[in-house]
Amino acid sequence: MSSEQRLTGHLAAAFTIFIWGITFVSTKILLDVFTPIEILVFRFAIGYFALTMVYPRRMGLRSRVEEMLMMGAGLCGVTLYFLLENIALTYTYASNVGVIISIAPFFTAILAHFFLAGEKLHLNFFIGFIAAIIGIFLISFNGIMVLQLNPIGDLLAVLAAGVWAIYSVLTRKISSLGYHTIQTTRRIFFYGILFMMPALPFFNVNWAFKPLAQPVYLFNLLFLGLLASALCFVTWSLAVKRLGATKTTVYIYLVPVITVATSVIVLQERLTAVAVLGIVLTLLGLVISEKQITPKKITIVEQTKKIF
């Protein structure tokens, strides 16, 4: 793969994480009038129809295995991930969820090592992971070292990180099938929405459309549907195709950094020294994890020694 293609992958991953890092603002605004499950259904329905309009060509899968891959990606990356994350937030602190979700790259690396060709574990990844997690911890708790564990909420957050890792591996496999990225993303959205339907009776769903008459709610829902869902899931799939599941997923480390930056700029929150240290460690961890290990060249003398 050319350096230009790799650069495109990195830019796609960075753009995706930038948008996902600021979605908490839109979601928080929408939670005033909608339930979490309503927001999920609305945003992915909007995303599905937007992708259909952009690329209406029908997708004909060649085998049941390919259909199962699409179903699995929709179930994990859309339905289970967002439901588990939202439910976890009702049981435990957002800071807990933020730190725990950030271990998704670790799960992805483990799964990719065993199930994807050319994505083997290396020492740089683990060094970067430790640095990034320490940084994310400092950012999330902002110097208040009181981590209150809640078994149910924290376990749900761990499960959310796990299913996102499965989604990343599945999208890597899907990207090798030769279909258009918009087609595969649209099919994944379809199954994601379909698998949400059985969960609706267990949530307080009113389907009130009246709040959308107010521009602030309509704008934020369109932002989640068109940008955070339709566009970003496509760019994420593109990044996974170009960089691989492991290298793309480590960009998740940047979410807390973007959240802090947004809070400082938009909400005028104070940036503490601890948060700055956390940001530096997180960025350092990302750089280390992304760095390729150059295979050591074996000299003729060393080869001779090995023979004898």
C-alpha positions as CSV (number, residue, x, y, z in Angstrom):
1,M,0.0,0.0,0.0
2,S,1.3,3.4,-1.0
3,S,2.1,6.2,1.6
4,E,-0.6,8.3,0.0
5,Q,-3.2,5.6,0.8
6,R,-1.9,5.2,4.4
7,L,-2.1,9.0,4.8
8,T,-5.7,8.9,3.6
9,G,-6.5,6.2,6.2
10,H,-4.9,8.3,9.0
11,L,-6.8,11.4,7.9
12,A,-10.1,9.4,7.7
13,A,-9.6,8.0,11.2
14,A,-8.6,11.4,12.7
15,F,-11.7,13.1,11.1
16,T,-14.0,10.3,12.4
17,I,-12.7,10.5,15.9
18,F,-12.9,14.3,15.9
19,I,-16.6,14.2,15.0
20,W,-17.3,11.4,17.5
21,G,-15.4,13.2,20.2
22,I,-17.9,16.2,20.0
23,T,-21.1,14.2,19.7
24,F,-21.6,14.2,23.4
25,V,-22.7,17.8,23.1
26,S,-25.5,17.0,20.6
27,T,-26.5,13.9,22.5
28,K,-26.7,15.8,25.8
29,I,-29.0,18.4,24.2
30,L,-31.2,15.8,22.6
31,L,-31.6,13.9,25.9
32,D,-33.7,16.8,27.1
33,V,-36.6,15.7,24.8
34,F,-35.7,12.2,23.6
35,T,-34.8,8.9,25.3
36,P,-31.4,7.2,24.4
37,I,-33.0,4.5,22.3
38,E,-35.1,7.1,20.4
39,I,-31.9,9.0,19.5
40,L,-30.2,5.9,18.3
41,V,-33.1,4.8,16.0
42,F,-33.5,8.3,14.7
43,R,-29.8,8.9,14.0
44,F,-29.2,5.6,12.2
45,A,-32.5,5.8,10.3
46,I,-31.4,9.2,9.0
47,G,-28.0,7.8,8.2
48,Y,-29.4,4.9,6.3
49,F,-31.6,7.0,4.1
50,A,-28.8,9.5,3.5
51,L,-26.5,6.8,2.3
52,T,-29.3,5.4,0.1
53,M,-29.7,8.8,-1.5
54,V,-25.9,9.3,-2.1
55,Y,-25.4,5.8,-3.4
56,P,-28.7,4.1,-4.4
57,R,-27.2,1.2,-6.2
58,R,-28.6,-2.1,-4.8
59,M,-26.2,-4.4,-3.1
60,G,-26.3,-8.1,-4.0
61,L,-24.3,-10.3,-1.6
62,R,-22.7,-13.4,-3.1
63,S,-23.0,-15.8,-0.1
64,R,-24.6,-16.4,3.3
65,V,-21.2,-15.9,4.9
66,E,-21.0,-12.3,3.6
67,E,-24.6,-11.7,4.9
68,M,-23.6,-13.0,8.3
69,L,-20.6,-10.6,8.4
70,M,-23.0,-7.7,7.7
71,M,-25.4,-8.9,10.3
72,G,-22.7,-9.3,12.9
73,A,-21.3,-5.8,12.2
74,G,-24.7,-4.3,12.5
75,L,-25.4,-6.1,15.7
76,C,-22.1,-5.2,17.3
77,G,-21.2,-1.8,15.9
78,V,-24.6,-0.3,16.0
79,T,-27.1,-2.1,18.3
80,L,-25.0,-3.6,21.1
81,Y,-22.3,-1.0,21.4
82,F,-24.6,2.0,21.7
83,L,-27.1,0.3,23.9
84,L,-24.5,-1.1,26.3
85,E,-22.7,2.3,26.5
86,N,-26.0,4.2,27.1
87,I,-27.2,1.7,29.7
88,A,-23.8,1.7,31.4
89,L,-24.0,5.5,31.8
90,T,-27.2,5.0,33.9
91,Y,-25.4,2.8,36.4
92,T,-21.9,4.3,36.7
93,Y,-20.0,7.6,36.2
94,A,-19.3,9.0,32.7
95,S,-15.6,9.1,33.7
96,N,-15.6,5.4,34.4
97,V,-17.2,4.7,31.1
98,G,-14.8,7.0,29.3
99,V,-11.8,5.2,30.6
100,I,-13.2,1.7,30.2
101,I,-14.3,2.3,26.6
102,S,-10.8,3.4,25.8
103,I,-9.5,-0.2,26.2
104,A,-11.3,-1.1,22.9
105,P,-8.0,-0.9,21.0
106,F,-6.5,-3.6,23.3
107,F,-9.4,-6.0,22.6
108,T,-9.2,-5.2,18.9
109,A,-5.5,-5.9,18.8
110,I,-6.0,-9.3,20.5
111,L,-8.8,-10.3,18.1
112,A,-7.0,-9.0,15.1
113,H,-3.9,-11.0,16.1
114,F,-5.8,-14.3,15.9
115,F,-8.4,-13.6,13.2
116,L,-6.8,-11.2,10.7
117,A,-3.8,-11.8,8.5
118,G,-1.0,-9.2,8.8
119,E,-2.1,-7.7,12.1
120,K,0.2,-9.3,14.7
121,L,0.8,-7.9,18.1
122,H,4.0,-6.0,18.7
123,L,5.7,-4.4,21.7
124,N,5.1,-0.8,20.6
125,F,1.4,-1.3,20.8
126,F,1.5,-2.4,24.5
127,I,3.8,0.5,25.5
128,G,1.6,3.0,23.7
129,F,-1.5,1.4,25.3
130,I,-0.2,1.8,28.8
131,A,0.9,5.4,28.2
132,A,-2.5,6.3,26.6
133,I,-4.6,4.6,29.3
134,I,-2.7,6.5,32.0
135,G,-3.2,9.7,30.1
136,I,-6.9,9.0,29.6
137,F,-7.3,8.3,33.3
138,L,-5.7,11.6,34.2
139,I,-8.0,13.4,31.7
140,S,-11.2,11.7,32.8
141,F,-10.6,12.2,36.5
142,N,-8.8,15.5,36.2
143,G,-6.7,15.0,39.3
144,I,-9.6,13.6,41.5
145,M,-8.2,10.2,42.2
146,V,-11.5,8.7,43.5
147,L,-12.5,5.8,41.2
148,Q,-15.8,4.5,42.5
149,L,-16.5,1.1,40.9
150,N,-19.9,0.0,40.0
151,P,-19.9,-3.7,39.0
152,I,-22.9,-3.6,36.7
153,G,-22.2,-0.3,34.9
154,D,-18.4,-1.0,34.6
155,L,-19.1,-4.5,33.3
156,L,-21.5,-3.1,30.6
157,A,-18.8,-0.6,29.6
158,V,-16.2,-3.4,29.2
159,L,-18.7,-5.4,27.1
160,A,-19.3,-2.3,25.0
161,A,-15.5,-2.0,24.4
162,G,-15.5,-5.7,23.5
163,V,-18.3,-5.6,20.9
164,W,-16.7,-2.5,19.3
165,A,-13.5,-4.6,18.9
166,I,-15.5,-7.3,17.2
167,Y,-17.1,-4.7,15.0
168,S,-13.7,-3.4,13.9
169,V,-12.5,-6.9,13.0
170,L,-15.7,-7.6,11.1
171,T,-15.4,-4.4,9.1
172,R,-11.8,-5.3,8.2
173,K,-13.1,-8.6,6.8
174,I,-16.0,-6.9,5.0
175,S,-13.6,-4.3,3.4
176,S,-11.8,-7.2,1.7
177,L,-15.0,-8.4,-0.1
178,G,-14.8,-5.8,-2.8
179,Y,-18.0,-4.0,-2.2
180,H,-18.4,-0.2,-2.2
181,T,-17.9,1.2,1.4
182,I,-21.2,3.1,1.3
183,Q,-23.1,-0.1,0.3
184,T,-21.6,-2.1,3.2
185,T,-22.2,0.7,5.7
186,R,-25.8,1.0,4.6
187,R,-26.3,-2.7,5.0
188,I,-24.7,-2.6,8.4
189,F,-27.1,0.3,9.4
190,F,-30.1,-1.7,8.2
191,Y,-29.2,-4.7,10.4
192,G,-28.3,-2.4,13.3
193,I,-31.8,-0.8,13.2
194,L,-33.4,-4.1,12.7
195,F,-31.8,-5.6,15.9
196,M,-32.8,-2.5,17.9
197,M,-36.5,-3.3,17.3
198,P,-36.8,-6.1,19.9
199,A,-35.3,-3.8,22.5
200,L,-37.9,-1.0,22.1
201,P,-40.6,-2.5,24.4
202,F,-38.1,-2.5,27.3
203,F,-37.5,1.3,27.0
204,N,-39.8,4.3,27.4
205,V,-40.3,5.1,23.8
206,N,-42.8,7.9,22.8
207,W,-41.8,8.7,19.3
208,A,-42.6,12.4,19.8
209,F,-41.7,14.4,16.6
210,K,-42.9,17.7,18.0
211,P,-39.5,18.7,19.4
212,L,-38.0,18.6,15.9
213,A,-39.9,21.7,15.1
214,Q,-37.3,23.6,17.2
215,P,-34.2,24.2,15.1
216,V,-31.8,23.3,18.0
217,Y,-33.1,19.8,18.3
218,L,-33.5,19.3,14.5
219,F,-29.9,20.5,13.9
220,N,-28.4,18.2,16.5
221,L,-30.3,15.2,15.3
222,L,-29.2,15.8,11.7
223,F,-25.6,16.3,12.9
224,L,-25.7,12.8,14.6
225,G,-27.5,11.2,11.7
226,L,-25.7,12.7,8.7
227,L,-22.2,13.4,10.1
228,A,-21.6,11.2,13.1
229,S,-23.4,8.2,11.6
230,A,-23.7,8.2,7.8
231,L,-20.4,10.0,7.0
232,C,-18.3,8.9,9.9
233,F,-19.1,5.2,9.7
234,V,-18.0,5.3,6.1
235,T,-14.8,7.1,6.9
236,W,-14.1,4.7,9.7
237,S,-14.6,1.7,7.4
238,L,-12.2,3.4,4.9
239,A,-9.6,3.9,7.6
240,V,-9.9,0.2,8.7
241,K,-9.5,-0.8,5.1
242,R,-6.4,1.3,4.6
243,L,-4.7,0.9,8.0
244,G,-6.1,-2.3,9.5
245,A,-8.3,-2.8,12.5
246,T,-5.7,-2.3,15.2
247,K,-4.1,0.8,13.9
248,T,-7.4,2.5,13.2
249,T,-8.9,1.6,16.6
250,V,-6.1,3.2,18.6
251,Y,-7.4,6.6,17.4
252,I,-10.1,6.0,20.0
253,Y,-7.5,7.3,22.5
254,L,-8.1,10.8,21.1
255,V,-11.8,10.9,22.1
256,P,-11.1,12.2,25.7
257,V,-8.6,14.7,24.3
258,I,-11.2,16.1,21.9
259,T,-13.8,16.2,24.7
260,V,-11.5,18.2,26.9
261,A,-10.6,20.6,24.1
262,T,-14.3,21.1,23.2
263,S,-15.2,21.7,26.9
264,V,-12.5,24.4,27.1
265,I,-13.4,26.1,23.9
266,V,-17.2,25.8,24.0
267,L,-18.1,25.4,27.7
268,Q,-15.2,27.6,28.9
269,E,-14.1,24.9,31.4
270,R,-10.7,25.3,33.1
271,L,-7.7,23.3,31.7
272,T,-5.7,21.9,34.6
273,A,-2.1,20.8,34.7
274,V,-3.2,17.2,35.3
275,A,-5.4,17.3,32.2
276,V,-2.5,18.7,30.1
277,L,-0.3,15.9,31.4
278,G,-3.0,13.4,30.5
279,I,-3.3,14.9,27.0
280,V,0.5,14.7,26.4
281,L,0.6,11.0,27.6
282,T,-2.4,10.1,25.5
283,L,-1.0,11.6,22.3
284,L,2.4,10.0,23.1
285,G,0.7,6.6,23.5
286,L,-1.1,7.1,20.1
287,V,2.2,7.9,18.3
288,I,4.0,4.9,19.9
289,S,1.2,2.5,19.1
290,E,1.1,3.7,15.5
291,K,4.8,3.4,15.0
292,Q,5.9,0.5,12.8
293,I,8.6,-1.8,14.1
294,T,11.3,-2.2,11.5
295,P,12.5,-5.8,11.2
296,K,16.1,-6.2,12.3
297,K,18.4,-7.0,9.4
298,I,20.5,-10.1,10.0
299,T,24.1,-9.9,8.8
300,I,25.9,-12.7,7.0
301,V,28.1,-13.2,10.1
302,E,24.9,-13.6,12.3
303,Q,23.4,-16.0,9.8
304,T,26.6,-18.1,9.9
305,K,26.6,-18.2,13.7
306,K,23.0,-19.4,13.6
307,I,23.9,-22.2,11.2
308,F,26.8,-23.4,13.3
